[in-house]
Amino acid sequence: MQHAYKQTLDQQLEDLPEGLTGEILNGQLHTQPRPAGPHARAETELSIDVGSAYSRGRGGPGGWWIIVEPEIHFISDVEVAVPDLAGWRRERMPQIPEGHRFEVVPDWICEILSPSTESKDRRIKMPLYAHDGVAYAWLVDPKRRRLEAYALEAGEM
């Protein structure tokens, strides 16, 4: 029975209309529209700054893939999250997947908070990221101009 339910959630995720982002979190399908202007601007600026330093090595270490809104499949598709930004060390993920599914747990994620997503990002997604071994997580609040940085220690952020 659970297998059929999983297929249903996967199919629902695949069948979402354009303009909606879907995630399977704690066994439930969550959807949200494309981000509003301040959220999109923060995501763009961060992808430029972090990507330049970490992907390209301009003013930073290089050696990473920094991806905007990757669809990360945790635990054999039981959990599917779409962080605003995610990063992988290239030695852990030598190539970017051909399709839209990322199955290697990221080394870093960044969630940009908005009134409609803050609760989900903090209460559902952060524990998921910790449980699955994401080493570093950022929560960015563009309205308050705040960055919270977390590191995984003893399975918790």
N, C-alpha and C positions, 0 to 999 in steps of 0.2 A: 504494500500500500504506500509506504513512504517513497518508494522508487517512482511510482506513478505521480505522486505529488511533486517530486523533484522535477520530473519531466515537464509537468504543467508549469512550474515556475520558470524553468529554462525557456519554454516555449513562449510564455508571457513576456519574458525579457526580450527575446528575439523579435516578437511581434509588436513592440512598442512603436507608436507613430514617431516620425521624425520630429525633433524638437523636445522630446522627453528623454531624460536620462533615467535608467533603471538600475537598481541594485537589489540583491537578495541578501538581506541582513537578518540574522536570527530566524531564518526560515520564512521571512515575509518579504514580499515584493514592495519596494519603496520606489516611488517615481517623483521626479521633480522637473520643472521646466528649465530651459537654458538659463544661465545666470544673468542677473541684472547688471547694469552698467558698472557700478563700483566693484562688484565681484569680478566681472570680466576684466576690468582694468588691472586690478590687483593680480589676477592670475597671469595676465600678459606680462606685466612688469617683473613679477617673480620669475617667470619662465625665461625671460631675457637675462636677468641678473644671475640667477642660479645656473641656468644653462650655459651661459658664457664661461663662468668660472669652473663649473664641474664637468660639463660635457666637452667644452672646447679648450679648457685650460688657460683661458685668458684671465689672469689675475687670481687663479685658483689652481687646484690640483689636477683637474682633468680626470679622465679615466672613468667617467660615469655616463650613463644614459639618463637624461632628464626628459620625461614624457608628460604632456598635458592630457589629463583625463583618460588614463589607461583603464581598461576593463580588466580588473585583477580577479582571477578565479582561484579562490582559496579552497582548500579541502574538497577536491574533486567536485567543484561546482555547487557545493552546498552553500557557500558564501561567495557572493560576487560584489565587489566594491569598486567604485569609481572615484578615487581621490582626485582633487583638483590638479595636483602634481605628484609625481612619484619619481624616484631615482633608484637606479641599480648600479652597483659597481660592475664594470665590464668583465672582470674576472669571474663574477658569479653568473652573469648573463651576457655571454660573448656576442650574441646577435639579438636584434629586436625581432620578435615574432612576425611572421608574414601576415597573419590575420589580426583580428581585433582582441584576441584572448591572450592575456599575459598570465602565465601559470607559475612564474618564479616570483616568490615573495620579494617585494621591494626592500631595499636597505633604508629608504627614507620616503616619507609621504608628507604632503602638505595639504591641509584642508583650509579653505578660505571660508570664514564664518559669515553667515548672513542670518537675519532673523528667522527665516524659514528652515535653515539647516543646522543652526548651532546646537540644538538639543541632540539631534541625531548624530552629528559629528562627535560630540563629547561623550554621550552616554552609550551609543551603540558602536560607532566605528572605532573610537580609540581603544576600547577593550578588545575588539576584534583584531586590530593591528598588533596589539601587545601579545595576544594569544597566539597569533601566527608568526611572531618573531620579527616584526618590523623593528629595526634597531633604533631609528630616529623618527620623530614626528613633530611637525610644526602645526600650530593653529594660528592663523592670521586673521585678525579682525580689522578690516580696512576702515570701518567707521570710527573705531577707537584708536586706530593707528598703533596696534599692538601685535607683537609676535610672541607666542609662547612656544618654547622649545623643550622637547621631552626626549629622554633617552631610555631605552629598555633596560631595566635592572630587575633581576629576579622575577622575570615574567610580567612586570608591571611598568607602566609609564607614569 
